Amino acid sequence: MGDTYPTIRAAAVQAASVFLDREASVSKACSLIREAGRNGAELIAFPEGFIPAHPIWFHAHPATGRITTELSAELFKTAVEIPGRETAELARAAADAGAYVVMGVCEKMPNTTGTLYNSQVFFGPDGALLGRRQKIMPTVGERLVHTGGAGDSLAGFGTKFGPASALICGENSNPLAVFAMTAQYSRVHVMSWPDHFPFAGRPMRDRVSVDSQAFAQMSKAFVVSACGTVDDRTIAELQLSAADEETIRKPEICGGSVIVSPDSEIIAGPLGNEGAILYADLNLEASIKTKLRHDFAGHYNRPDIFQVRVNTETKHIFGTTNPRQSFSLPTVRQLPPESANFELDGSMPVFELDSGSE
């Protein structure tokens, strides 16, 4: 009889945050999770920094000006601690939906001030907090509020239908990060995107489609790209010039969520700039057929020539040399270990591949 590979329904949520309102954004996210669950979604992807917002004000205002400073301070005050009250609410919604959820949040550590992380949080269909990852390199204006995560943020997560993975925005075009996910044999990959890119470049939707199709081609995984969008509240809070407001309201500037198959075909979307949930049914057997041609983590590569090593050790900037003396330091809340199958040298921690069982 042999092994069987299921068909699952995936959902890409395209929506605007309730701008810099953590509690209202969580409530909105929970409502969208439950809606997607009622429509049969088994994996639900959200945009980058959906809770409480992404720092898009750097696209329109001077980096150290009054507006950016005030908005950045609000971002810290409304950021999410993991685990915490907000993740507990999201976990309940995931359980109600019976779905895996990948949620984009702005994260802060307990008892700290000033430093933030651009993170994705993973929930299971039983409401379990499966883990979280942090974007390893902030992009443009993000660098003024976010710091990068450690190498353990390149680990995927296990699902009942096999390994899954996630990256944020520009990470999805980082060749080494893409290969790290490919090497874990991800079957479904989530891309979380903001609501728009800086006005000086091409519209974000162009990059979303290109990166989604390129990732699918290299990994032979399904790709679920969830983009943000903006609403009138967001535009008002950003205090934009008339010219910038006209630009951000153009239909081609925001949104562009898309779902792509392992052979790089766009099977759902791209959406416009509206708020919506994009669905597609993913026949996971498709990955087998496409990997018969190119398995870049296996028969279609040369480990005697190419090798990738990921340092998963987390570095700490402060500590004490005397174990009997300790200071009152911020406590980083521990999360469940994430699944991965990096082949690492002996000096680094080694992840073992989760079998995919719940």
ZAVO-131537 format. One record per residue (C-alpha): residue in three letters; x, y, z. Coordinates in steps of 0.1 Angstrom, whole numbers, plus 5000, padded with zeros to 4 digits. Layout:
REM ZAVO-131537
ALAXYZ;...
END
This chain:
REM ZAVO-131537
MET500050005000;GLY502850245008;ASP502850585024;THR500050835018;TYR500351215016;PRO497351425025;THR495751715008;ILE495452005033;ARG493752345030;ALA496052645036;ALA494953005042;ALA496853335037;VAL495353605058;GLN495653955042;ALA494454215066;ALA495454545083;SER496454545119;VAL494554755144;PHE497454995142;LEU499554995174;ASP496654845194;ARG497954515207;GLU494754395224;ALA492454495194;SER494954335169;VAL494954005189;SER491154015189;LYS491054075152;ALA493653795146;CYS491553545167;SER488453635147;LEU490253575114;ILE491753245126;ARG488353115136;GLU486853235103;ALA489553045083;GLY489052745105;ARG485352745097;ASN486252745060;GLY488452435065;ALA491852585068;GLU494452355084;LEU497352595082;ILE496752975086;ALA499453225077;PHE499553595089;PRO501553895077;GLU504754025092;GLY504354215125;PHE500554185124;ILE500454235162;PRO500554525169;ALA501954665136;HIS505054685114;PRO507254995116;ILE506255125082;TRP506555485094;PHE510255475085;HIS509155475048;ALA507755825051;HIS509456015080;PRO512956095091;ALA514455815112;THR515056025144;GLY512156275139;ARG509356335163;ILE506756125146;THR509055815142;THR510155845178;GLU506655865191;LEU505455575170;SER508455355178;ALA507855415215;GLU504255305210;LEU505454995192;PHE507554895222;LYS504754955246;THR502354735226;ALA504854465216;VAL504154095226;GLU505953885252;ILE506253515244;PRO504553335260;GLY502053575275;ARG498453675277;GLU498353745239;THR499853415229;ALA497353235252;GLU494453405234;LEU495953315200;ALA496452955211;ARG492752925221;ALA491753055186;ALA494052805169;ALA492452525190;ASP488952645181;ALA489952645144;GLY491752305147;ALA494652455126;TYR498352535127;VAL498852915128;VAL501953125119;MET501453465135;GLY503653765128;VAL504353975159;CYS506654245172;GLU508354075202;LYS509954215233;MET511654025262;PRO510154055297;ASN511654325320;THR513454505292;THR513154835274;GLY514154935240;THR515054625220;LEU512454445198;TYR512454135176;ASN510554075144;SER509053725151;GLN506853455138;VAL504953245165;PHE503852885157;PHE500652735172;GLY499352385169;PRO495752275162;ASP495452165198;GLY496352515210;ALA499952425218;LEU502652695215;LEU505052515192;GLY507752775192;ARG508753105176;ARG511553235154;GLN513053575150;LYS514053745118;ILE517853715116;MET518454045098;PRO516254355101;THR515754535068;VAL516154915062;GLY514155115088;GLU513454795109;ARG517054825121;LEU516155125142;VAL513754925163;HIS514554555157;THR517554335164;GLY518354005147;GLY517553665160;ALA520053385165;GLY520753085143;ASP518152875160;SER515653095142;LEU516352895111;ALA514652585125;GLY511352465111;PHE508452315130;GLY506751985129;THR503151925119;LYS500951615115;PHE501551645077;GLY505351675079;PRO507951945083;ALA506952305078;SER508952625078;ALA508653005078;LEU510653315070;ILE509953685070;CYS510053925041;GLY513553965027;GLU514753645044;ASN512853465017;SER515453574991;ASN518453505013;PRO520053204995;LEU521553055026;ALA518253095046;VAL516352945018;PHE518652645016;ALA518452595054;MET514652555050;THR515052335019;ALA517452105038;GLN514852045064;TYR512551905037;SER509752155044;ARG506552055027;VAL504752395033;HIS506552715037;VAL505053035051;MET506253385040;SER505153675062;TRP505254015045;PRO504454375056;ASP501754585040;HIS504054775016;PHE507654845007;PRO509455185006;PHE507855404980;ALA511155444961;GLY511255084948;ARG508954854929;PRO505654754945;MET505954474971;ARG503554244953;ASP506154204925;ARG508754074949;VAL506153854967;SER505253664935;VAL508953634924;ASP510253514958;SER507353274963;GLN507753104929;ALA511553104933;PHE511352944968;ALA508952684955;GLN511252604926;MET514252554949;SER512552374979;LYS509752194960;ALA507452304989;PHE504152474987;VAL504552844996;VAL501853045014;SER502653415013;ALA500553635036;CYS500754015029;GLY499454305050;THR497354585038;VAL496454935052;ASP493155085063;ASP492055445070;ARG493055425107;THR496655315097;ILE496955595072;ALA495655855097;GLU498055745124;LEU501055755100;GLN500556135095;LEU501556105059;SER502056395035;ALA499456435008;ALA501756284982;ASP502555975003;GLU498955925012;GLU498055924975;THR500755674969;ILE499855424997;ARG496255424985;LYS497155304950;PRO495854954945;GLU499154814934;ILE501154934965;CYS499754704992;GLY498754344995;GLY499554074969;SER499053754989;VAL499653444969;ILE499853064972;VAL502352864950;SER502752494942;PRO506052304943;ASP506352344905;SER506152724909;GLU502652754896;ILE500553024913;ILE497452834924;ALA495653114944;GLY495953484941;PRO497553724939;LEU495053934959;GLY494654304953;ASN495054554982;GLU491754444999;GLY491354265032;ALA490653895025;ILE491553535032;LEU493153345003;TYR492652965003;ALA494152674984;ASP494152294987;LEU497652154988;ASN498251794976;LEU501451724994;GLU502251434971;ALA503251704945;SER506551754964;ILE507551394957;LYS507051424920;THR508951754917;LYS511751644939;LEU512351344916;ARG513851604893;HIS515551834917;ASP516251754954;PHE518752014963;ALA519051874998;GLY519651524984;HIS520451364951;TYR520651684932;ASN523551834951;ARG527151764959;PRO528051764996;ASP531651694987;ILE531652044971;PHE528952244990;GLN528252235027;VAL526152475048;ARG526652505086;VAL524252695109;ASN525452815142;THR522452775165;GLU524152895197;THR522653205212;LYS525253465223;HIS524753665255;ILE526254015259;PHE526254015297;GLY526853755324;THR528953675355;THR532053465359;ASN531253375395;PRO528453125397;ARG527753215433;GLN527153575424;SER524153665402;PHE522653995393;SER518954065387;LEU518854005349;PRO515954005325;THR514553645321;VAL514153515286;ARG511053285286;GLN511952945273;LEU509952795245;PRO509552435233;PRO512452315212;GLU511852355175;SER512352075150;ALA515152085125;ASN517551855107;PHE520652075102;GLU523751875097;LEU526152055121;ASP529752015132;GLY530451885166;SER530952225182;MET527352325177;PRO524052205191;VAL522351945168;PHE518651945161;GLU516951615153;LEU514251595127;ASP510751565141;SER508851275125;GLY505951495118;SER503651325144;GLU501651545167;
END
